[in-house]
Amino acid sequence: MIIPGTLTISRPMSSEGQWIEVTIRDDGSRESITAKLTLEDFAMAVTGLGYRPCEMEIPEDPSRLGFLKERMQVSAPVPTGNRSDAAAAIIAATPEGWEPDLYFKSQGSFNGCGSNLVAHTCAYRWVKRGGK
């Protein structure tokens, strides 16, 4: 299967030193794999001496690679502005097969007042997609 992706090569620096990070991102699922190499190993790899050692960072759920990430808005009435009440209401309102984001990261996550309070967030699912 061939899927659209993005390759990024960066050179981060910190008090730990410098290194090269090569990141390949699956544009559909928005998941990525990152390889961290020393400057010397990267230079050897790009000049023809492949098979260099590196540290790999893989997605939390690598089974999502190659799938398409879909997003939908989920809203639910909640009795209070308490996050645990909101999470329970959102989970109940989320269709089966979708994973709700329970972080409630913005002021727009809640609107209304008193008994008319509504929580808003997004839910995600990963679906198979066609490929070449």
Backbone as JSON, one array per atom type, in Angstrom:
{
  "sequence": "MIIPGTLTISRPMSSEGQWIEVTIRDDGSRESITAKLTLEDFAMAVTGLGYRPCEMEIPEDPSRLGFLKERMQVSAPVPTGNRSDAAAAIIAATPEGWEPDLYFKSQGSFNGCGSNLVAHTCAYRWVKRGGK",
  "N": [[0.85, -1.18, 0.0], [0.54, 2.19, -0.82], [0.79, 5.3, 0.7], [0.02, 8.77, 1.38], [2.54, 10.87, 2.76], [4.78, 12.73, 4.94], [8.08, 13.84, 5.06], [10.46, 14.87, 7.38], [13.48, 16.42, 8.21], [15.42, 17.35, 10.84], [17.56, 19.37, 12.96], [17.91, 19.35, 16.03], [18.99, 21.11, 19.02], [20.36, 21.13, 22.27], [21.12, 21.34, 25.8], [22.09, 18.83, 26.0], [23.42, 18.39, 23.68], [23.86, 18.08, 20.07], [21.85, 16.63, 17.48], [20.42, 14.62, 14.88], [17.11, 14.46, 13.7], [14.94, 12.38, 12.03], [11.86, 12.37, 10.72], [9.01, 10.62, 9.8], [5.85, 11.12, 8.69], [2.61, 9.9, 8.66], [0.25, 11.19, 6.71], [-2.51, 10.79, 6.73], [-3.36, 9.46, 9.15], [-2.05, 11.04, 10.9], [-0.04, 10.17, 12.51], [3.34, 9.52, 13.52], [6.72, 8.38, 12.94], [9.82, 8.65, 14.44], [13.28, 8.93, 13.99], [16.26, 9.18, 15.8], [19.47, 10.32, 15.37], [23.07, 10.45, 15.68], [25.13, 13.21, 14.64], [27.32, 12.32, 13.17], [26.58, 9.65, 12.45], [24.34, 10.22, 10.84], [25.55, 11.68, 8.76], [27.18, 9.67, 7.67], [25.2, 7.9, 6.79], [23.8, 9.38, 4.76], [25.77, 9.63, 2.92], [26.11, 7.22, 1.79], [26.8, 5.07, 3.45], [24.88, 3.07, 4.76], [22.51, 1.63, 7.14], [22.73, 2.55, 9.85], [23.03, 2.98, 13.43], [20.28, 3.98, 15.53], [17.93, 5.77, 17.65], [14.55, 4.97, 18.01], [11.39, 6.48, 17.91], [8.19, 5.54, 18.28], [4.66, 5.66, 17.4], [2.14, 5.88, 20.0], [0.08, 4.09, 19.55], [0.8, 2.07, 17.22], [-0.75, 0.65, 15.41], [-2.44, 2.34, 14.12], [-1.18, 3.49, 12.0], [-1.26, 4.07, 8.53], [-3.97, 4.29, 8.37], [-6.91, 6.39, 8.01], [-7.51, 9.34, 9.75], [-10.44, 10.37, 11.18], [-12.62, 13.03, 12.21], [-15.02, 14.28, 14.5], [-17.47, 16.52, 15.89], [-18.56, 16.5, 19.24], [-21.16, 16.99, 21.52], [-22.67, 17.48, 24.71], [-25.18, 17.75, 27.24], [-24.43, 18.81, 30.54], [-24.54, 18.42, 34.12], [-22.97, 20.0, 35.81], [-20.05, 22.15, 35.84], [-17.96, 20.5, 36.26], [-15.18, 18.57, 35.35], [-15.09, 15.73, 35.39], [-17.8, 15.03, 35.41], [-18.5, 16.11, 32.95], [-16.88, 14.54, 31.27], [-18.02, 11.99, 31.61], [-20.58, 12.47, 30.52], [-19.93, 13.13, 27.88], [-18.71, 10.75, 27.02], [-20.92, 9.05, 27.11], [-22.42, 10.23, 25.07], [-20.94, 9.84, 22.8], [-20.66, 8.2, 19.7], [-20.44, 4.63, 19.11], [-17.27, 3.2, 18.46], [-15.86, 5.52, 18.12], [-13.38, 7.7, 19.57], [-13.45, 9.82, 22.22], [-12.03, 13.06, 22.89], [-11.07, 13.91, 25.95], [-9.97, 16.08, 27.19], [-10.81, 18.76, 27.22], [-9.82, 21.41, 26.36], [-10.15, 24.19, 25.88], [-11.72, 27.45, 26.39], [-14.03, 27.36, 25.0], [-14.96, 24.85, 25.41], [-17.03, 24.55, 27.14], [-20.35, 25.84, 27.39], [-23.15, 27.96, 28.14], [-25.14, 28.12, 31.17], [-25.73, 27.31, 34.63], [-28.28, 24.91, 34.84], [-28.29, 24.56, 32.15], [-25.86, 23.93, 31.0], [-23.47, 22.97, 28.58], [-21.19, 20.63, 27.3], [-18.47, 20.55, 25.01], [-16.53, 18.83, 22.63], [-14.12, 16.97, 20.66], [-14.29, 13.92, 18.79], [-12.56, 11.03, 17.67], [-11.79, 8.69, 15.06], [-10.22, 5.96, 13.42], [-10.08, 4.94, 10.17], [-10.01, 2.43, 7.57], [-8.32, 3.06, 4.54], [-8.3, 3.52, 1.01], [-5.59, 2.55, -1.08], [-2.65, 2.57, -3.18]],
  "CA": [[0.0, 0.0, 0.0], [1.25, 3.47, -0.85], [-0.03, 6.33, 1.33], [0.71, 10.06, 1.43], [3.26, 11.15, 3.99], [5.67, 13.88, 4.97], [9.4, 13.57, 5.64], [11.09, 16.05, 7.96], [14.8, 16.21, 8.79], [15.73, 18.52, 11.64], [18.79, 19.32, 13.74], [17.68, 19.97, 17.34], [20.15, 21.35, 19.89], [20.01, 21.38, 23.66], [22.29, 21.18, 26.66], [22.58, 17.47, 25.77], [24.22, 18.39, 22.45], [23.16, 18.19, 18.8], [21.56, 15.37, 16.84], [19.53, 14.72, 13.73], [15.86, 13.72, 13.81], [14.27, 12.1, 10.76], [10.48, 12.04, 11.06], [8.12, 10.27, 8.69], [4.49, 11.28, 9.2], [1.49, 9.42, 7.85], [-0.63, 12.36, 6.66], [-3.9, 10.41, 6.99], [-3.6, 9.19, 10.57], [-1.29, 12.06, 11.62], [0.9, 9.49, 13.39], [4.67, 9.6, 12.93], [7.84, 7.62, 13.48], [10.99, 9.53, 14.45], [14.59, 8.32, 14.27], [17.24, 10.13, 16.34], [20.82, 9.88, 15.03], [24.17, 11.38, 15.91], [25.5, 13.91, 13.41], [28.25, 11.44, 12.43], [25.83, 8.55, 11.83], [23.53, 10.76, 9.75], [26.45, 11.99, 7.65], [27.58, 8.41, 7.05], [24.03, 7.34, 6.11], [23.47, 10.11, 3.53], [26.88, 9.53, 1.95], [26.15, 5.87, 1.24], [27.1, 4.04, 4.43], [23.6, 2.9, 5.42], [22.37, 0.75, 8.3], [23.32, 3.23, 11.01], [22.22, 2.84, 14.64], [19.48, 5.15, 15.9], [16.85, 5.57, 18.6], [13.29, 5.14, 17.3], [10.2, 6.83, 18.67], [7.03, 5.1, 17.5], [3.4, 6.15, 17.98], [1.58, 5.15, 21.14], [-0.68, 2.99, 18.97], [1.27, 1.96, 15.84], [-1.74, 0.02, 14.53], [-3.17, 3.4, 13.41], [-0.43, 3.87, 10.8], [-1.9, 3.61, 7.3], [-5.41, 4.54, 8.42], [-7.3, 7.79, 7.88], [-8.08, 9.86, 10.99], [-11.65, 11.17, 11.01], [-12.92, 13.85, 13.38], [-16.39, 14.8, 14.59], [-17.78, 17.3, 17.08], [-19.5, 15.85, 20.17], [-21.67, 17.89, 22.55], [-23.58, 16.81, 25.64], [-25.54, 18.55, 28.42], [-23.81, 18.34, 31.79], [-25.18, 19.06, 35.27], [-22.05, 20.97, 36.43], [-18.83, 22.41, 35.06], [-16.96, 19.54, 36.71], [-14.64, 17.83, 34.21], [-15.44, 14.31, 35.42], [-19.2, 14.96, 34.96], [-18.48, 16.37, 31.5], [-16.3, 13.37, 30.61], [-19.04, 10.93, 31.62], [-21.63, 12.85, 29.58], [-19.37, 13.04, 26.52], [-18.53, 9.32, 26.71], [-22.26, 8.52, 26.83], [-22.93, 10.82, 23.83], [-20.05, 9.52, 21.68], [-21.06, 6.97, 19.01], [-19.54, 3.5, 19.23], [-16.18, 3.19, 17.49], [-15.18, 6.82, 18.17], [-12.66, 7.96, 20.82], [-13.58, 11.24, 22.54], [-10.93, 13.79, 23.53], [-11.66, 14.34, 27.22], [-9.11, 17.09, 27.8], [-11.56, 20.03, 27.33], [-8.67, 22.31, 26.4], [-10.36, 25.62, 25.62], [-12.89, 28.04, 27.03], [-15.18, 26.95, 24.2], [-15.35, 23.48, 25.75], [-18.29, 24.63, 27.9], [-21.12, 27.07, 27.25], [-24.4, 27.93, 28.89], [-24.96, 28.32, 32.61], [-26.67, 26.59, 35.49], [-28.69, 23.59, 34.36], [-28.21, 24.55, 30.69], [-24.45, 23.83, 30.63], [-23.19, 21.98, 27.54], [-19.76, 20.37, 27.06], [-18.14, 20.32, 23.6], [-15.19, 18.31, 22.36], [-14.04, 16.22, 19.41], [-14.05, 12.48, 18.88], [-11.78, 10.59, 16.52], [-11.7, 7.27, 14.72], [-9.29, 5.68, 12.34], [-10.74, 4.03, 9.23], [-9.18, 1.96, 6.47], [-8.43, 3.89, 3.34], [-7.79, 2.89, -0.2], [-4.21, 2.91, -1.42], [-2.14, 1.97, -4.42]],
  "C": [[0.89, 1.24, 0.0], [0.31, 4.53, -0.29], [0.73, 7.64, 1.34], [1.36, 10.29, 2.78], [4.13, 12.37, 3.85], [6.96, 13.48, 5.65], [9.98, 14.88, 6.15], [12.44, 15.65, 8.53], [15.16, 17.48, 9.54], [17.0, 18.28, 12.45], [18.58, 20.03, 15.07], [18.99, 20.15, 18.11], [19.62, 21.62, 21.29], [21.27, 21.28, 24.49], [22.88, 19.77, 26.54], [23.45, 17.38, 24.52], [23.36, 18.57, 21.22], [22.92, 16.79, 18.25], [20.67, 15.64, 15.64], [18.28, 13.9, 14.03], [15.24, 13.61, 12.42], [12.88, 11.61, 11.12], [9.71, 11.75, 9.79], [6.71, 10.26, 9.27], [3.5, 10.74, 8.19], [0.46, 10.54, 7.86], [-2.08, 12.03, 6.95], [-4.19, 10.23, 8.46], [-2.96, 10.25, 11.47], [-0.37, 11.45, 12.68], [2.27, 9.55, 12.72], [5.65, 8.69, 13.64], [9.06, 8.52, 13.35], [12.24, 8.73, 14.79], [15.54, 9.42, 14.72], [18.63, 9.55, 16.11], [21.85, 10.91, 15.46], [24.47, 12.07, 14.59], [26.39, 13.02, 12.54], [27.5, 10.31, 11.74], [24.95, 9.04, 10.7], [24.39, 11.06, 8.53], [26.88, 10.72, 6.93], [26.42, 7.8, 6.26], [23.75, 8.04, 4.79], [24.6, 10.09, 2.51], [27.1, 8.08, 1.52], [26.46, 4.76, 2.22], [25.85, 3.83, 5.29], [23.67, 2.0, 6.63], [23.06, 1.33, 9.52], [22.43, 3.04, 12.24], [21.47, 4.13, 14.95], [18.51, 4.76, 17.0], [15.56, 5.85, 17.85], [12.18, 5.5, 18.28], [9.0, 6.47, 17.8], [5.76, 5.62, 18.15], [2.94, 5.29, 19.14], [0.79, 3.94, 20.66], [-0.27, 2.84, 17.5], [0.28, 1.3, 14.89], [-2.53, 1.06, 13.73], [-2.44, 3.85, 12.14], [-1.11, 3.27, 9.57], [-3.4, 3.8, 7.28], [-5.67, 6.04, 8.28], [-7.98, 8.23, 9.17], [-9.28, 10.75, 10.66], [-11.98, 11.86, 12.32], [-14.38, 14.27, 13.33], [-16.55, 15.58, 15.89], [-18.78, 16.53, 17.93], [-19.88, 16.87, 21.24], [-22.64, 17.11, 23.43], [-23.92, 17.76, 26.78], [-24.9, 17.94, 29.66], [-24.43, 19.09, 32.97], [-24.31, 20.14, 35.91], [-20.88, 21.21, 35.49], [-17.7, 21.49, 35.45], [-16.49, 18.69, 35.52], [-15.02, 16.35, 34.23], [-16.91, 14.1, 35.03], [-19.28, 15.15, 33.44], [-17.94, 15.16, 30.75], [-17.32, 12.24, 30.53], [-20.15, 11.22, 30.6], [-21.15, 12.72, 28.14], [-19.2, 11.58, 26.12], [-19.89, 8.7, 26.35], [-22.8, 9.01, 25.48], [-22.1, 10.45, 22.6], [-20.48, 8.21, 21.03], [-20.0, 5.87, 19.17], [-18.49, 3.53, 18.12], [-15.39, 4.5, 17.44], [-14.52, 6.98, 19.53], [-12.75, 9.45, 21.14], [-12.3, 11.8, 23.16], [-11.51, 14.39, 24.8], [-10.83, 15.4, 27.93], [-9.84, 18.41, 28.05], [-10.57, 21.2, 27.43], [-8.94, 23.79, 26.15], [-11.59, 26.13, 26.36], [-14.16, 27.68, 26.29], [-15.65, 25.54, 24.5], [-16.68, 23.44, 26.51], [-19.01, 25.92, 27.52], [-22.47, 26.88, 27.93], [-24.12, 28.23, 30.35], [-26.03, 27.55, 33.37], [-26.99, 25.21, 34.95], [-28.65, 23.47, 32.84], [-26.77, 24.46, 30.19], [-24.25, 22.69, 29.62], [-21.68, 21.87, 27.36], [-19.57, 20.05, 25.58], [-16.71, 19.78, 23.5], [-15.21, 17.62, 21.0], [-13.86, 14.74, 19.72], [-13.36, 12.07, 17.58], [-11.97, 9.1, 16.3], [-10.76, 7.14, 13.53], [-9.91, 4.61, 11.45], [-9.77, 3.62, 8.12], [-9.36, 2.9, 5.29], [-7.88, 3.12, 2.16], [-6.38, 3.36, -0.47], [-3.81, 2.23, -2.7], [-1.39, 0.71, -4.11]]
}
